[in-house]
Amino acid sequence: MRGYFGIGVEGISKPMNLGNLIRSTHSFGGSFFFTIAPVFNARQVKNADTSDAAKTMPLYTYDSVDELMLPRGCSLVGVELTDEAIALPSFRHPAAAAYVLGPERGSLSPELQEACDHIVKIPMKFCVNVGTAGAILMYDRLISYGRFPARPVHSRAAPEPLPEHVQGGQVLRKKRREAAEQAQQAQSGGSGQAERSDTECSDD
């Protein structure tokens, strides 16, 4: 799957919810996880994170939005129910993205919403558990970037297998550079011949 992603949460207060979200992030192939201003020690989630994600996935804790640091080129995507938010089924996921969810019974802070490059919402009648929302978000990214067979037209039909991947020819930088140099020399030679022709005409 192309690109990478991380999951974060602001102001979370229940260790079990945090552990569940970390475990889901690990399961979906997340590259990192972060918390912003948690109201408890974020390290006290080992009982819920049965996958021991901390051993294979970086976990970052920031005291405020101002301290948040992301890799260069990584888009910050907030998940919030606002009128301006893009519905998740219509959202084009950035290749490199960090998704951040709000706290239980709360919303993303105005400061964090201002810092986001995109705001998306999950179209539903009411809010769901933060862990559930995170899993829905990551599943949507998975089916957007993963290489899966197209859904069949009829529910009883089986999906057609993916066509075999065709490997393209090897691109060598040396050959590419030599071709560019030859083209430049040919262009320079043509200009020189044109100048000589102009000189000969003027001598006549």
PABA-890003 format. One record per residue (C-alpha): y, z, x. Coordinates in steps of 0.05 Angstrom, whole numbers. Example, Ala and Ser with C-alpha at 12.3 -4.5 7.8 and 13.67 -1.06 7.14 Angstrom:
<atoms>
- -90, 156, 246
- -21, 143, 273
</atoms>
This chain:
<atoms>
- 0, 0, 0
- 68, -20, 28
- 122, 30, 46
- 119, 105, 41
- 144, 160, -4
- 157, 234, -7
- 164, 283, -65
- 213, 340, -72
- 234, 392, -123
- 299, 431, -132
- 301, 504, -153
- 228, 511, -170
- 208, 582, -189
- 132, 582, -201
- 86, 579, -140
- 29, 549, -181
- 72, 491, -204
- 94, 478, -133
- 23, 481, -106
- 0, 433, -160
- 55, 384, -143
- 41, 388, -69
- -33, 376, -81
- -17, 315, -125
- 30, 287, -72
- -25, 294, -20
- -75, 261, -66
- -31, 201, -81
- -18, 189, -7
- 52, 219, -1
- 81, 222, 69
- 120, 287, 62
- 142, 341, 13
- 206, 381, 8
- 238, 436, -33
- 312, 450, -44
- 334, 521, -58
- 267, 548, -83
- 273, 617, -114
- 211, 643, -78
- 179, 633, -11
- 153, 562, -13
- 98, 580, 36
- 64, 624, -17
- 29, 566, -51
- -37, 564, -14
- -76, 588, -75
- -54, 528, -116
- -56, 476, -61
- -132, 473, -52
- -126, 409, -11
- -91, 445, 47
- -37, 391, 47
- 4, 428, 99
- -48, 409, 152
- -37, 335, 143
- 30, 327, 108
- 98, 354, 131
- 130, 406, 84
- 205, 417, 89
- 248, 471, 58
- 324, 463, 50
- 370, 519, 26
- 420, 471, -6
- 431, 398, -23
- 478, 391, 37
- 421, 407, 84
- 375, 353, 57
- 356, 303, 110
- 316, 239, 98
- 292, 183, 143
- 341, 126, 153
- 332, 73, 100
- 297, 121, 52
- 325, 120, -19
- 333, 185, -57
- 308, 177, -129
- 323, 233, -179
- 280, 244, -240
- 323, 268, -298
- 332, 255, -372
- 402, 226, -376
- 431, 170, -417
- 446, 129, -354
- 377, 139, -323
- 331, 79, -316
- 266, 82, -355
- 208, 90, -306
- 168, 29, -333
- 229, -15, -317
- 245, 15, -249
- 233, -24, -185
- 208, 28, -135
- 241, 24, -66
- 191, 12, -10
- 215, 76, 24
- 233, 130, -26
- 240, 205, -34
- 233, 227, -107
- 262, 294, -128
- 248, 332, -193
- 286, 388, -225
- 265, 461, -237
- 225, 488, -295
- 269, 493, -357
- 327, 463, -319
- 358, 399, -293
- 377, 370, -226
- 442, 400, -202
- 504, 355, -207
- 509, 356, -131
- 438, 329, -124
- 448, 277, -178
- 510, 253, -142
- 470, 246, -77
- 415, 204, -110
- 413, 129, -101
- 376, 121, -167
- 362, 164, -228
- 300, 150, -269
- 270, 181, -331
- 201, 184, -361
- 207, 159, -433
- 178, 213, -477
- 198, 258, -535
- 208, 321, -494
- 202, 348, -423
- 134, 362, -392
- 111, 407, -336
- 142, 389, -268
- 73, 378, -239
- 55, 330, -295
- 120, 293, -288
- 108, 285, -214
- 38, 258, -225
- 64, 207, -276
- 117, 185, -226
- 68, 176, -169
- 18, 139, -213
- 72, 90, -234
- 88, 77, -161
- 14, 68, -146
- 4, 14, -198
- 69, -19, -176
- 52, -24, -102
- -23, -20, -101
- -65, -83, -99
- -106, -81, -163
- -136, -135, -208
- -93, -154, -268
- -109, -122, -334
- -153, -166, -378
- -124, -194, -442
- -178, -161, -485
- -198, -88, -480
- -272, -106, -478
- -264, -155, -421
- -275, -135, -350
- -218, -145, -300
- -226, -205, -255
- -238, -189, -181
- -181, -197, -132
- -182, -261, -91
- -201, -252, -19
- -143, -240, 28
- -127, -300, 72
- -104, -281, 141
- -45, -321, 165
- -39, -351, 234
- -19, -307, 292
- 55, -309, 309
- 68, -304, 383
- 138, -284, 405
- 131, -324, 470
- 116, -389, 434
- 172, -376, 384
- 221, -364, 441
- 198, -426, 479
- 206, -469, 416
- 277, -442, 406
- 294, -457, 478
- 268, -528, 472
- 308, -539, 409
- 370, -513, 444
- 359, -557, 504
- 348, -618, 460
- 413, -602, 423
- 450, -594, 489
- 422, -659, 515
- 444, -696, 453
- 514, -669, 460
- 516, -690, 533
- 495, -761, 517
- 548, -765, 463
- 601, -742, 513
- 578, -794, 564
- 581, -848, 511
- 652, -829, 493
- 672, -831, 566
- 641, -899, 577
- 678, -926, 516
- 744, -899, 541
- 733, -931, 610
- 724, -999, 578
</atoms>
